[in-house]
Amino acid sequence: MSSKMNWNDLLNSKRVRDLKQNNMSKVSLKKLGATEDHRNEFEKDYDRIVSSSSVRRLQDKAQVFPLQENDFTRTRLTHSLEVSAIARSLGLWLENILVGKGEISYSKIGEIPALLATSGLVHDLGNPPFGHYGEDVIKNWFNEWFKENIGKEDRLYKLAGEEGFIEKDKGGIKVEEMSDFKIYDGNAQSLRIVSKLQFLNDQYGINFTLGTLSSIIKYPWSSMNALGKEKEKFGYFFKDNDLATDIIKHTTGEEMRKNPLAYFLEAADDIAYLGADIEDGVKKKAIDWEVSYELLKKRLPEIDSNFNKFFENLEKKIEKAEARKHPDKNLTSVQNFRVAIQGELISYIKANFLSNYDAIMEGNLSGDDLLKCADKSRAVRKVLSSIQAKCFSDKEVLTLELVGDKVLNDLLEIFVNAVVKNVEVNSSDKRIILAKKKHEKLIHMISDNFLYIMLLDYQKDNSNKGFNDLDLYERLLLVTDFISGMTDSYAVDLHQKLSGVKLP
């Protein structure tokens, strides 16, 4: 049996750079003097990332309905803000419980809510354009590309060593490296963004605390793990294995063991999108609310008798809206439903956590998450998901996903075909790529930031590493870093420009 996780370890406020440089960030003493930093380390994490370009890009990434011109439908940014708020609220409750149990000291008050607010804000940073469908496009594209271009026996790129292409000694790829692309996951990309790609001063990215990093690893295993292959979900890329090992060592203590705070993050995500997607679906007329409401009113009380009172209260609000002649009674009805159902789901989360506390702290929770680990909450979630699913068969969503399919497939084809070739570099500094040939021009379109980070030598100070020194895995990862960081609109705009449909 695994030993229980320790909350002092889970709330590890040490930062990644501290591990490498063997020092410790100055921890706030919470003095209120004018010169003292009153924030705890997890509040600092939030403040570091909230104004970042990675968070800003979420305003133009789809939650359900891509490329919207109205200001009502949720984007990944508004969704993430809602998740952050719910996660913070759950953190306040959890903190109170743990102080009462003697699991954490009064000196740590404020840390859990701050940590969960941060992880809620950043949990979707790694989602590519066009949401989860974009993940599927990336996976499918690479599965086909590897079949056509990588040798079965030697796993060598078929054109490696040919004139103008990547050298043979850099053209091979490991099974575990291919796996990262075959089951590409936005969760692993989120970790990569906050730990490397959101560049601040050095190769440690935004340099989050280990506690925050641990909480966003929803799937604490690699793409090669049997569970990763089964679920097609994993928490970190092969490139970031050393980082993940450090995070696990200093927080949960064991691979495959999920940080309890990651369960609350996941719960906040579920609570936010189950209600919000239904609300957006009603607004977009993808969901017939009158039919759906009657179904919910019938099914939910069958699962839990508490829903009888739930719907009594909703009916009173609906009657008031009708008496006031509200111009859109369905919209006000679904909004009231969203608020109320989120409250019910939060109650389930609290109860499920308390009844499964020991199993969670040992890393042995049965069921995938805090909603699925109990019969009633799992059944309620299933009913809500059946209503939410109507959004995904909406013609507008399907049409825009087909647009996304074309855009992402073409961009992957264009940029992967460019990066598998070697480039001509400046004679005095091989980090500077010339732009004479088509593929060199395309490589110049990749973010300078991403290229700079990929060229950093993490083992030693090698300032003269150039593009041609990158191996095949690093070059493919450079493409996915670039494409997954695009907003929906940017991806479409770049596709149009490269296709000659639109001028720069």
N, C-alpha and C positions, 0 to 999 in steps of 0.2 A: 504494500500500500504506500502511495506517495505521502510524504510529509506535507502538512498544511503550508500554504503560502503565508508569508508574513507581510502585514500591511506596511511596515516600515520599508521593506524591500520594494513592494509594489509602488510605493510613493517615493521612489528614489529620485531625488532632485539633482543628482549629479548629471552632468552633460557629457555628450560623446567626446568632445574635445578634452574634457577633464581626464577621461580614461587614457587617452593617447599621450597626454602631457603630464599625467600623474599629479594633477592638482585638483582643487575643488573650487567651484564657483562660490563667491561670497554669498552666504545665505542671509537673507534679510532678517534683522532682529525685530522688525515691526515697530520700530520707534517712530514717533510721530513728528520728530523734529524736521525742520525745513530741509536739511541736507541728507536725510535718511531715505532710503528706498523702502517704502511701506509695503511693497508687493511681495507675495511669496513667489517661488520659482516657477510655478505653473501659471500664475497670472502673467509673469514675464513671457512665458511661451505664447500665450494668447496675444499679447501686445506685439510680439515679434512678427507674428504671421498675419494678423488681421489686415494690415495695410499692404500686404505683398501682392505681386502681380499674379501669383497662382490663385489667390482667393478672388481677385478682381475678375479673372477669366471665367469664374463660375457664373457670372451674370449673363454670359452668352453660351451656356451649355445647357442642354435640355434636361429637364426632369422627366417629363413624359412627352410633352408636345414640343417638338423642335422648331427653331426658327420662328418664334412668335413675335408679332409686332405690337401686341397689346401689353398692358402693364398689369394684368390680373393673373395670368397663368404663371405658375411657379417655374423658376429656373433652378439650376443646381445651387445657386447662391442663396436664394430665398429658402429653399429646402434646407440647406446647411445651417442657416441661421435658426430655423425652427428646431432642427435636431440639437443644435448647441444649447438652445434655451431649455428644451426638455431634459437633455442630459445634465445640465447644470442643476435643474430642479430635483432630479433624481439623486444627484450627488449631495444636495443639502440634506435630503432624507437619510441617505446612507450614512453620511457623516454623523448624524445624530444617533443613529442606531449603533454605530461602531464605538462612539464615545461611551454610550451607555453600557456596551459590552466590555469596555476596557480594552478594546482592540487597538485603538489609537489614542494618543494623549491630546489634551486640550491645546497643546502647542501646534498641532497639525490642523486645527480648525480652519477651514477656508481652502485647504489644498485640494480635496476631492472635487468640490464643485468647480473650481478653477480648471483643474485637469480635464474634467469631462466637458466643460464648455469649449476648451481648446480642441479636444479630439472630435467633438461634434462638428466644429467648424471646418476641420481639415479632412474629414473622413472620405469625402468624394473628390478630393483634388486630383486623383489619378484617373478619374473617368475620362475616356477619350471623347471626341465629338460624337454626337448622336447616342449618348448614353450606353446602356448595356448592349444595345444592338451593335454599337461600334466595337465593343469588346469581341463580339461574335465574328464580326467582319475581319478583325485583325487575326483572330485564331484561325479562321478558315483559310485566309490568304496564306499564312505561313505554313499551314499543313500542306497545302498544294505546292508551295514554293520549295519546301524541303524535299518533297517527293520527286520533283523535277530536276532539282539542282544539287542535291547532296548525295554523294555516293553511299550506298547501303553498308558497305564493308569498312571503308576508310573514313567515312563522314567528312569527305573533302569536297569543297565547292568545285564543281566540274570544270570551271574556267580558271581556277587558281593556277598561277604560274604562266598563263598565257600572256602574250604581250599586252601591256596596259592594264592588266587585272591584278588583283591582290596576289602577293607572293604565296607560294605553296606552304611555307612554314607558318603562315598566318591564316591560311584558307581553310583550316579544319575547324570543326565545331563539336563539342562534347554533347553527349545525350542529354545531360542535365541542362545544358545551355539551350538546346533546341526546345526542351520542355517548357521553358519560360515563355516562348512564343506560341507554342502549340496550344497551351491553355492560358494564354495571356489574361492577366487579371488586374483590374484597376486598383484593387486594394494594395497589391505589391507596388504599383506605380506611385500610390500616395506616400508610402514609406520612402520611396526613392526621391520624391519631390522634396519632402521636408528635410531629409537627411543629406541631400547632395545638390539637387537641381535648383532649388530656391537659394541661389548663391548669395552669400552676404560678404564674408571676408576670406573664406578658405574652403577646403574640401569637405568641411563638416556641415555645409548648407546653413540652414537656419539655426542649427545647433540646439535642438530641443533637449529637454530633460529625458532621461531614460524612462521615467515613469510615464510620460506622455507618449513616447514612442512605443512603449509596450502596449499601451491601451488601444492604439490604432491597428495593432496586428491582430485582426479578427481571425485569421487562420495561421496559427503559429507553426507552420511547416513549409517546406519548399515545394516547388512544382514537381519534384521527383518523388515525393512522399506518396505512398499508396492512397492516402486519404485525399491528397491534392489531385491525383489523377481521377479518383472516383467522383469527387465533387466538382472538379474543374475549378477549384478555388485554392489559392495559396497566398501566403503572406509576404514573401520576399523573393527577389530574384537571386539567381546564383551569384551574380556580380556583387550582391549586397549580403552574402552569407556571413562574412566576418562581422559585419555590423549587427545582424540579427542574433548571432551567437553571443555577442557582448550584451545586447539588450536582455536576452533571455537569462543569461548567467546572473545578471545584477537585478533582476526583478522577479520573474516567476520561478526561476531556478531550473526548469526542465523544458525541453522541447516538447511540443504537442500540448502543453498546458496553457490554456487561455487565461489571460489576466482577467480577474473578476470584473474590473472596470470596463473591459472590452464587451462583456455581456450587457452592461448598462448602455454603452454606446450603441450596440446593435439594437437593443430594445428601443432606445430613443429614435433611431432611424426608422424602425418598423412603425412605431406609434405615429411619427410625423407623416410618413408617406401613405399609410393605409387610409387615414382620414383625408389628407390633403389631395391625394390623387383622385379620390371619389369626388371631392368638391370641385376640382378642376375639370373632371370629366363631365359633371353636371353643367358647369358653366359653358363648356365647349359643345354641349349637347351630344356627347358620346355616350352618356349614361342617362337613361330615362329615370328621373328621380322618383316620380310617383310610383312606378312599378317596383323600383329597387327598395324604396322605403317600405312598401307593403311586405315585400319579401323579408326584409330585415326585422320588421315588427312581428312577423310570424316565427322566424327561425331563431333569433337570439333568445327570446324568453324560453324556448324549448331547451336551450343549452344551460341557461342560468336564470333562475326565477327573479333575480335582482333586476333584470331588464324590464319587468312589468312596470316597476316604478320609474325606471329610466324613460320608457316611452310615454308614460303618463305626463311626466314633466315636459317632454318634447311636444306633446299634443297641446298643452296649455300655451306654449310659446307660438306654435303654429296658429292657434286660434287668435291670439293677440295680433299676429302679423296680418291675418285676414281681416280682423276688425279694423285695423289701421289702414287697410287697403294698400298694403305694401306692393310696389310694382312688380316684384319678382319673388313670390312667396316660396318657390322652389329653392331659390338661391339662399334666402334667409333660413329656410328649413335645413338645407344640407350643411350650412355653416354652423347652425346650432348643434346638429348631429355630430359634426367633426369635433367640436369642442367637448361635447359630452362623452363621445366614444373614446377620445384620448384620455379623459379622466378615468374611465373604466379600465382601459388597458394599463394605465399607470398603477392602478390598484392591484391588478393581476401581477404585474412585475414585482411589486413590493412583496406580496404574499408568496409568490414563487421563489423569490430570492431567500426569504426567511426560512421557508420549509426545506430548501435545498442548500442551505448555507455551508454545511460541512462538506458536501460533495463538491460544491463549487470551489471551495478553498483547497480541496485536494486535487482539483482538476478532473473530477469524475462526473460532471453533470450529465445526466441522461437526457437525450433530446438535443437539438441543435442550439437552442437559445432559451431565453427566459419566458418567451410566450409559448414555445412548443413543448416545454418540459412538463406541462400539466394538461389534463384532459379538457377542462373548460376553456382555458385561454387558447389552447390550440384549435379548438372547434370554432371559437369566436373569430380567431384570425383567419381561418379557412373561409368562413362566410364573407368576411370583409374582402378577402382576396378575390373571391368570385365576382364581387361587384366591381372592384378595382380593375380586374382583367378586361372589362369591357372597353377600357381606354385603349388597350393595346391592339384591339381589332378595329379601331376607328379608322376610316379611310384616310383622313388627313395624316394621322400618325404613320400608317402603312406607306402612304405616298412619300412622305419625307424620309422614312427609313430606307426606301428604295433609292432616293436621292443620295442619302448617306452611304449606302452600299456602293454606288457608282463612284462617289467622290473618294472614299477611303481606299477602295480597291485600286483606283487609278493612282492615287498619291503614293501608296505603298509600292506599286510597280515602278513608278518614276524614280522614287528616291532610293529604293533598294538597288535598282539597276545602276544608280549613280555611285553609291558608296562601295560597291564590290570592285570598283576600279581604283587603281592608284592615281595619284595626282602629281602634277608638276609643282614644285615648291620654290620659294625664294632661295637663291643660291647661298645667302648668308644666314638665313633663319628658316629652317624647314617647317616651322609652325605656321608660316604664312603660305597659304595656298593660292596659286595663280588662278586666273579665271579665263583661260584661253579656250578650253574645250567645253562642250555642253555639260558633261557630268560635273566638271569643276564649277561651272556656274550654278548648277543645282545644289551642290554641296555648300556653296556660299549662301544659299537661301536658308539653310538650316541655322537655327539660332546660334550666334557666336558664343553665347553663354553655355549652351549644351555641349558644343564642340570643345570649348575651353575646359569644362569639367571633365569630359571624357579623356582629354589629353593629360590631365593631371596624373602624375605618378604617385600613387598613395603609399608606396613602400619607401621611396627615397626621393630626394630633390633632384629630379631630372628635368631641367627646364627646356631641354631641346627635343622633346618627344614630338613627333609630327604625325599627321594623319596616316601616312603610309605605315606607321608602326602599329596601328590598331589592328587587332585580329578580327576575324569575321564576326564573332559574337558581339564585340564592342561596336562594330559598324552597324549591325542590325539593331542593337540597343539604342544607338544614336538616332536611328530613324523612328523607333517607337517612342523615344523620349520626345522627339520633335512633334510627331503627329498626335500623340495623346495629349500634348499640351495645347493643341489648337482649340479655339472655340468653334462652335458650329459654323458661324458666319465666316470666320477666317478660312476654315477648310474649304468651304464652298467658293469663296472669293479666290483663293490661291488656285483651286482646281480650274476655275474659269480662265484665269490668267495663263496658266500653263497649257490650257487647251486652245488658247488663241481666241476664246469667246469674248474676253474682256481685256482691255489694255490696262497696263499699270497706272 
